[in-house]
């Protein structure tokens, strides 16, 4: 779906933070600096620049990860220069027009920050917030700046700045709700811009946290990177406004899936619902977070509440479809997922869920179709390669050829750390490779993959439940298989009109 506002995609796209950068122009763009500044940093500060042997003068390249490490080592001196707001030539590295250059009497209108460059420079004025904690999480440089300063609310921020920050926040929420890799990256930029204009805006920090929470699902951002950043942003939002439901919601999600602080996450979910019982998003996330055998009735009640609050949400309906299938109501779940596919073909989750269900049902034709669509909507090269290999295997030798090809290609990426071990374990069980499935689950746990929780509900993996290694794994995970037993609270009373399962009854 097209955005309702215009934006320059070239300014909103996030740079690749790991690959090779060729030429001074690309390196400067990555760092958000002028080429002359980057060249000076190489001469005077040891910026890691490589040169092509025998290449022409200026044939240089660099790697994003090396630049990030250099930035962390040089943070003190770099921050001092940024605080001055100028490069070596004394020219502001900003796209704002200096007041002295404006025509006399011209209206001085606020403009949204529109590039990583301006975000980094404007944000540097805030340097101090979570300092060391932010650095330890290897946050992008622009985010370091935004978190750097004590919680002072929005004191000193003009009404115009606050209004602009609110507009940017709302645009960010629009993009966030589209749930595509491109829209989430635009949301990340918009929330960051909002914080630059109003450093005390708790909703924008919560939006930033929500975006990181989803980037690991809808893009190729690694789990540990996404969740660590989400937790920092969510805690900042809570620090600024403890009564903000979406801040507790974002923190709950990251603690549940990122750090496996299950009890703390459940408390945060309940706190968020207590603060805003009409938030469909927290209902859906809470439902998904604890949708395991023994708690599916509770989760279905919460997802029903989410649907009642937001009946047009394709994401909620897709999640409900998978939940119904996992509860044994497969025809009902599949029908709902197909309805969502028709209404939102660009949404990746219905395709992923149907691929998962059809593989479990050994409906290989549907699996190939849905796996291909899921890979395309996510623009995930690994998933595309796996789907192509499975299709070739099916063409060559039918069902057995598909499973063998799927196993081989998934194993290749699993061993390289590019494919979730828990999903590979499922494929192993389809071929009755029990020992390898157990090993993959243990690897999934060691990697701290959120998908390992699926071992508690996946019918194929539940076939291992009598294995000592499986039981030991479940014990180590420590997932609460029953709802937290707490005294009657405002949450429980507020939920009465939704008929949410009460664990005390």
GUDO-279620 format. One line per 2 residues: number of its first residue (from 1); for each residue x, y, z of C-alpha. Coordinates in nm, 3 decimals. Layout:
N
NUM> X Y Z | ...
//
This chain:
505
1> 0.000 0.000 0.000 | 0.138 0.341 -0.092
3> 0.215 0.590 0.181 | -0.022 0.883 0.227
5> 0.266 1.128 0.239 | 0.562 1.193 0.015
7> 0.919 1.119 0.112 | 1.247 1.086 -0.070
9> 1.330 0.712 -0.049 | 1.698 0.785 -0.100
11> 1.701 0.981 0.223 | 1.502 0.732 0.421
13> 1.680 0.409 0.328 | 1.912 0.268 0.591
15> 2.268 0.196 0.479 | 2.399 -0.157 0.468
17> 2.588 -0.199 0.795 | 2.800 -0.498 0.704
19> 2.895 -0.506 0.335 | 3.171 -0.349 0.128
21> 3.155 0.022 0.048 | 3.330 0.122 -0.273
23> 3.469 0.472 -0.318 | 3.488 0.783 -0.102
25> 3.131 0.880 -0.187 | 2.978 0.561 -0.046
27> 3.204 0.566 0.260 | 3.116 0.928 0.332
29> 2.744 0.855 0.291 | 2.770 0.562 0.532
31> 2.938 0.780 0.795 | 2.714 1.077 0.727
33> 3.006 1.309 0.657 | 3.157 1.510 0.372
35> 3.422 1.331 0.166 | 3.691 1.576 0.280
37> 3.609 1.496 0.643 | 3.632 1.122 0.582
39> 3.966 1.161 0.402 | 4.097 1.368 0.692
41> 3.981 1.101 0.938 | 4.183 0.845 0.745
43> 4.495 1.064 0.756 | 4.465 1.183 1.115
45> 4.260 0.920 1.302 | 4.331 0.593 1.128
47> 3.991 0.540 0.968 | 4.011 0.183 0.825
49> 4.028 0.243 0.450 | 4.153 -0.017 0.202
51> 4.302 0.050 -0.139 | 4.271 -0.160 -0.453
53> 4.620 -0.290 -0.549 | 4.722 -0.133 -0.877
55> 4.401 0.065 -0.889 | 4.365 0.424 -0.994
57> 4.422 0.701 -0.746 | 4.122 0.715 -0.518
59> 4.028 0.349 -0.573 | 3.936 0.280 -0.212
61> 3.689 0.065 -0.024 | 3.584 -0.004 0.335
63> 3.369 -0.245 0.534 | 3.075 -0.131 0.744
65> 3.161 -0.345 1.046 | 3.518 -0.209 1.055
67> 3.388 0.147 1.037 | 3.146 0.078 1.323
69> 3.424 -0.056 1.542 | 3.640 0.245 1.460
71> 3.353 0.479 1.549 | 3.313 0.315 1.889
73> 3.685 0.354 1.962 | 3.677 0.715 1.846
75> 3.345 0.809 2.008 | 3.487 1.066 2.248
77> 3.674 1.272 1.991 | 3.404 1.226 1.728
79> 3.136 1.342 1.972 | 3.336 1.653 2.054
81> 3.356 1.741 1.689 | 2.988 1.669 1.634
83> 2.892 1.887 1.931 | 3.060 2.175 1.754
85> 2.826 2.102 1.464 | 3.087 2.153 1.195
87> 3.352 1.977 0.994 | 3.715 2.084 0.956
89> 3.622 2.369 0.726 | 3.377 2.506 0.980
91> 3.074 2.440 0.763 | 2.766 2.290 0.931
93> 2.700 1.936 0.811 | 2.326 1.988 0.807
95> 2.059 2.043 0.547 | 1.903 2.321 0.753
97> 1.940 2.679 0.623 | 2.131 2.890 0.880
99> 1.918 3.177 1.011 | 2.170 3.438 0.898
101> 2.123 3.328 0.535 | 1.748 3.363 0.538
103> 1.595 3.658 0.365 | 1.492 3.941 0.602
105> 1.142 3.880 0.731 | 1.127 3.534 0.582
107> 0.925 3.285 0.783 | 1.157 3.053 0.977
109> 0.969 2.728 0.940 | 1.075 2.409 1.107
111> 1.158 2.124 0.872 | 1.180 1.756 0.955
113> 1.525 1.607 0.966 | 1.544 1.421 0.637
115> 1.863 1.217 0.630 | 2.086 0.998 0.841
117> 2.342 1.280 0.822 | 2.118 1.536 0.990
119> 1.988 1.283 1.240 | 2.341 1.201 1.349
121> 2.449 1.564 1.381 | 2.133 1.696 1.547
123> 2.117 1.398 1.777 | 2.473 1.450 1.897
125> 2.355 1.743 2.106 | 2.183 1.488 2.333
127> 2.496 1.280 2.404 | 2.477 1.131 2.757
129> 2.144 0.927 2.806 | 2.233 0.564 2.841
131> 2.598 0.600 2.751 | 2.783 0.275 2.820
133> 2.471 0.061 2.800 | 2.400 0.188 2.451
135> 2.760 0.136 2.343 | 2.759 -0.222 2.468
137> 2.458 -0.295 2.247 | 2.642 -0.177 1.935
139> 2.365 0.060 1.836 | 2.398 0.258 1.515
141> 2.580 0.587 1.561 | 2.272 0.799 1.512
143> 2.094 0.607 1.789 | 2.386 0.652 2.028
145> 2.329 1.023 2.005 | 1.956 1.004 2.059
147> 1.986 0.805 2.379 | 2.261 1.023 2.519
149> 2.112 1.241 2.791 | 1.923 1.215 3.115
151> 1.547 1.190 3.110 | 1.444 1.552 3.114
153> 1.114 1.515 2.937 | 1.039 1.777 2.673
155> 1.145 2.075 2.883 | 1.275 2.354 2.665
157> 1.131 2.213 2.343 | 0.923 2.467 2.152
159> 0.561 2.406 2.063 | 0.655 2.398 1.694
161> 0.920 2.132 1.758 | 0.673 1.923 1.955
163> 0.412 1.955 1.682 | 0.662 1.850 1.417
165> 0.780 1.560 1.633 | 0.420 1.445 1.668
167> 0.368 1.458 1.292 | 0.681 1.254 1.236
169> 0.571 1.005 1.501 | 0.230 0.958 1.336
171> 0.392 0.908 0.996 | 0.624 0.657 1.159
173> 0.328 0.465 1.298 | 0.168 0.461 0.953
175> 0.483 0.310 0.802 | 0.524 0.070 1.094
177> 0.174 -0.064 1.038 | 0.254 -0.153 0.676
179> 0.498 -0.420 0.800 | 0.730 -0.448 0.504
181> 1.111 -0.423 0.517 | 1.096 -0.091 0.334
183> 0.821 0.060 0.547 | 0.987 -0.047 0.871
185> 1.311 0.118 0.767 | 1.117 0.435 0.688
187> 0.949 0.410 1.028 | 1.288 0.377 1.195
189> 1.402 0.698 1.029 | 1.082 0.887 1.111
191> 1.084 0.792 1.480 | 1.450 0.890 1.497
193> 1.373 1.227 1.340 | 1.090 1.279 1.590
195> 1.327 1.218 1.882 | 1.578 1.464 1.740
197> 1.309 1.733 1.739 | 1.173 1.634 2.082
199> 1.422 1.428 2.288 | 1.166 1.377 2.563
201> 0.896 1.226 2.342 | 0.828 0.886 2.500
203> 0.591 0.763 2.223 | 0.867 0.804 1.964
205> 1.107 0.594 2.172 | 0.833 0.333 2.204
207> 0.784 0.348 1.827 | 1.156 0.298 1.778
209> 1.142 -0.007 2.007 | 0.839 -0.147 1.826
211> 1.018 -0.108 1.494 | 1.326 -0.297 1.608
213> 1.098 -0.567 1.748 | 0.953 -0.623 1.401
215> 1.263 -0.573 1.188 | 1.398 -0.915 1.286
217> 1.077 -1.074 1.156 | 1.020 -0.871 0.841
219> 1.381 -0.817 0.738 | 1.716 -0.990 0.780
221> 1.820 -0.801 1.095 | 1.963 -1.054 1.347
223> 1.756 -1.125 1.658 | 2.022 -1.021 1.908
225> 2.076 -0.686 1.736 | 1.706 -0.608 1.700
227> 1.601 -0.705 2.051 | 1.892 -0.538 2.229
229> 1.811 -0.211 2.055 | 1.440 -0.253 2.124
231> 1.502 -0.302 2.496 | 1.717 0.012 2.522
233> 1.453 0.219 2.339 | 1.161 0.071 2.536
235> 1.328 0.128 2.872 | 1.397 0.486 2.771
237> 1.028 0.528 2.686 | 0.923 0.383 3.022
239> 1.174 0.610 3.197 | 1.019 0.912 3.027
241> 0.657 0.807 3.084 | 0.574 0.505 3.298
243> 0.204 0.547 3.220 | 0.256 0.493 2.846
245> 0.103 0.158 2.757 | 0.291 0.118 2.428
247> 0.624 0.156 2.610 | 0.543 -0.137 2.840
249> 0.410 -0.329 2.541 | 0.735 -0.288 2.346
251> 0.943 -0.383 2.649 | 0.728 -0.691 2.711
253> 0.775 -0.810 2.353 | 1.153 -0.768 2.361
255> 1.187 -0.935 2.702 | 0.970 -1.227 2.595
257> 1.141 -1.297 2.263 | 1.480 -1.135 2.309
259> 1.603 -1.202 2.663 | 1.358 -1.478 2.761
261> 1.261 -1.297 3.079 | 0.923 -1.463 3.058
263> 0.783 -1.363 3.396 | 0.896 -1.001 3.357
265> 0.751 -0.995 3.006 | 0.416 -1.123 3.126
267> 0.408 -0.854 3.394 | 0.483 -0.589 3.133
269> 0.210 -0.722 2.903 | -0.039 -0.713 3.188
271> 0.075 -0.364 3.285 | 0.025 -0.246 2.927
273> -0.326 -0.393 2.912 | -0.406 -0.239 3.249
275> -0.301 0.102 3.119 | -0.486 0.063 2.789
277> -0.730 -0.230 2.773 | -0.840 -0.116 2.426
279> -0.498 -0.159 2.265 | -0.545 -0.432 2.007
281> -0.171 -0.458 1.945 | -0.082 -0.559 2.301
283> -0.368 -0.811 2.304 | -0.232 -0.974 1.990
285> 0.127 -0.974 2.109 | 0.030 -1.115 2.446
287> -0.170 -1.387 2.270 | 0.123 -1.484 2.049
289> 0.378 -1.463 2.329 | 0.219 -1.742 2.530
291> 0.048 -1.947 2.258 | 0.183 -2.285 2.363
293> 0.009 -2.606 2.457 | -0.160 -2.555 2.790
295> -0.217 -2.185 2.725 | -0.386 -2.184 2.384
297> -0.732 -2.115 2.526 | -0.595 -1.807 2.701
299> -0.417 -1.696 2.384 | -0.722 -1.746 2.165
301> -0.927 -1.536 2.406 | -0.672 -1.256 2.380
303> -0.654 -1.275 2.000 | -1.034 -1.263 1.988
305> -1.019 -0.947 2.199 | -0.764 -0.801 1.958
307> -0.991 -0.881 1.664 | -1.289 -0.721 1.837
309> -1.087 -0.405 1.896 | -0.946 -0.393 1.542
311> -1.151 -0.618 1.313 | -0.980 -0.492 0.997
313> -0.627 -0.588 1.104 | -0.485 -0.838 0.856
315> -0.193 -0.907 1.090 | -0.427 -1.002 1.376
317> -0.633 -1.227 1.151 | -0.321 -1.398 1.017
319> -0.190 -1.466 1.367 | -0.531 -1.597 1.469
321> -0.527 -1.833 1.172 | -0.197 -1.986 1.279
323> -0.314 -2.007 1.639 | -0.630 -2.193 1.535
325> -0.422 -2.438 1.332 | -0.189 -2.497 1.626
327> -0.493 -2.560 1.845 | -0.600 -2.841 1.611
329> -0.860 -2.636 1.422 | -0.663 -2.661 1.098
331> -0.941 -2.612 0.836 | -1.067 -2.305 1.020
333> -0.719 -2.162 1.050 | -0.626 -2.227 0.687
335> -0.948 -2.070 0.562 | -0.882 -1.756 0.764
337> -0.523 -1.733 0.640 | -0.634 -1.765 0.278
339> -0.882 -1.483 0.331 | -0.602 -1.264 0.463
341> -0.385 -1.356 0.164 | -0.653 -1.231 -0.072
343> -0.696 -0.902 0.112 | -0.325 -0.837 0.181
345> -0.109 -1.031 -0.068 | 0.196 -0.818 0.019
347> 0.189 -0.929 0.385 | 0.447 -1.201 0.445
349> 0.303 -1.368 0.757 | 0.002 -1.543 0.593
351> 0.234 -1.696 0.332 | 0.484 -1.805 0.598
353> 0.212 -1.954 0.818 | 0.046 -2.141 0.532
355> 0.384 -2.275 0.421 | 0.447 -2.400 0.774
357> 0.103 -2.561 0.804 | 0.110 -2.719 0.459
359> 0.455 -2.869 0.519 | 0.328 -3.014 0.846
361> 0.029 -3.157 0.655 | 0.262 -3.282 0.379
363> 0.074 -3.076 0.122 | 0.387 -3.009 -0.079
365> 0.231 -2.827 -0.373 | 0.083 -2.566 -0.141
367> 0.404 -2.553 0.059 | 0.612 -2.469 -0.249
369> 0.369 -2.199 -0.357 | 0.347 -2.035 -0.015
371> 0.716 -2.066 0.071 | 0.804 -1.893 -0.255
373> 0.557 -1.612 -0.189 | 0.682 -1.568 0.167
375> 1.043 -1.542 0.050 | 0.949 -1.289 -0.216
377> 0.744 -1.066 0.014 | 1.026 -1.071 0.271
379> 1.288 -1.027 -0.003 | 1.496 -1.285 0.182
381> 1.767 -1.442 -0.037 | 1.815 -1.738 0.198
383> 1.446 -1.827 0.193 | 1.435 -1.779 -0.183
385> 1.723 -2.023 -0.227 | 1.563 -2.278 0.006
387> 1.228 -2.257 -0.175 | 1.398 -2.294 -0.513
389> 1.593 -2.599 -0.394 | 1.277 -2.759 -0.257
391> 1.096 -2.699 -0.586 | 1.382 -2.854 -0.783
393> 1.381 -3.155 -0.551 | 1.007 -3.200 -0.594
395> 1.038 -3.180 -0.972 | 1.316 -3.437 -0.967
397> 1.181 -3.696 -0.722 | 0.846 -3.593 -0.579
399> 0.783 -3.569 -0.204 | 1.099 -3.749 -0.101
401> 1.306 -3.535 -0.335 | 1.153 -3.220 -0.188
403> 1.227 -3.322 0.171 | 1.582 -3.428 0.093
405> 1.650 -3.105 -0.097 | 1.488 -2.901 0.179
407> 1.696 -3.079 0.440 | 2.022 -3.032 0.248
409> 1.971 -2.664 0.170 | 1.844 -2.576 0.518
411> 2.137 -2.761 0.672 | 2.379 -2.563 0.459
413> 2.242 -2.235 0.589 | 2.187 -2.368 0.941
415> 2.553 -2.465 0.972 | 2.651 -2.122 0.841
417> 2.435 -1.959 1.108 | 2.196 -1.814 0.848
419> 1.890 -2.032 0.913 | 1.698 -2.095 1.234
421> 1.803 -2.422 1.391 | 1.454 -2.486 1.529
423> 1.304 -2.483 1.180 | 1.578 -2.717 1.061
425> 1.491 -2.948 1.351 | 1.133 -2.966 1.222
427> 1.257 -3.071 0.878 | 1.479 -3.335 1.039
429> 1.175 -3.484 1.209 | 0.990 -3.504 0.878
431> 1.273 -3.736 0.767 | 1.280 -3.914 1.105
433> 1.628 -3.782 1.183 | 1.565 -3.767 1.559
435> 1.923 -3.731 1.681 | 1.993 -3.452 1.437
437> 1.668 -3.282 1.535 | 1.768 -3.292 1.902
439> 2.109 -3.151 1.818 | 1.949 -2.872 1.617
441> 1.716 -2.784 1.905 | 2.009 -2.768 2.144
443> 2.189 -2.546 1.894 | 1.880 -2.326 1.869
445> 1.883 -2.286 2.245 | 2.255 -2.208 2.246
447> 2.200 -1.945 1.976 | 1.915 -1.800 2.180
449> 1.675 -1.825 1.887 | 1.323 -1.722 1.976
451> 1.189 -1.997 1.747 | 1.310 -2.266 1.989
453> 0.999 -2.194 2.197 | 0.809 -2.349 1.907
455> 0.947 -2.684 2.018 | 0.693 -2.665 2.298
457> 0.401 -2.667 2.053 | 0.521 -2.803 1.718
459> 0.352 -3.145 1.673 | 0.654 -3.284 1.486
461> 0.894 -3.179 1.760 | 0.661 -3.290 2.038
463> 0.730 -3.644 1.918 | 1.061 -3.598 2.101
465> 0.902 -3.519 2.437 | 1.001 -3.854 2.592
467> 1.366 -3.801 2.505 | 1.580 -3.702 2.808
469> 1.762 -3.438 2.602 | 1.432 -3.282 2.498
471> 1.306 -3.275 2.857 | 1.633 -3.120 2.972
473> 1.600 -2.854 2.703 | 1.245 -2.767 2.807
475> 1.363 -2.738 3.167 | 1.646 -2.502 3.068
477> 1.414 -2.282 2.864 | 1.192 -2.244 3.169
479> 0.889 -2.125 2.977 | 0.580 -2.078 3.201
481> 0.335 -2.338 3.078 | 0.059 -2.192 3.294
483> -0.053 -1.831 3.338 | 0.107 -1.632 3.615
485> -0.095 -1.658 3.934 | -0.146 -1.306 4.059
487> -0.404 -1.140 4.284 | -0.709 -0.997 4.113
489> -0.602 -0.674 3.949 | -0.732 -0.390 3.740
491> -0.624 -0.591 3.437 | -0.858 -0.875 3.525
493> -1.148 -0.639 3.594 | -1.087 -0.440 3.275
495> -1.088 -0.765 3.078 | -1.429 -0.877 3.197
497> -1.611 -0.755 2.886 | -1.373 -0.956 2.668
499> -1.423 -1.280 2.863 | -1.046 -1.332 2.889
501> -0.959 -1.660 3.055 | -0.905 -1.596 3.425
503> -0.627 -1.824 3.554 | -0.769 -1.806 3.907
505> -1.112 -1.942 3.820
//
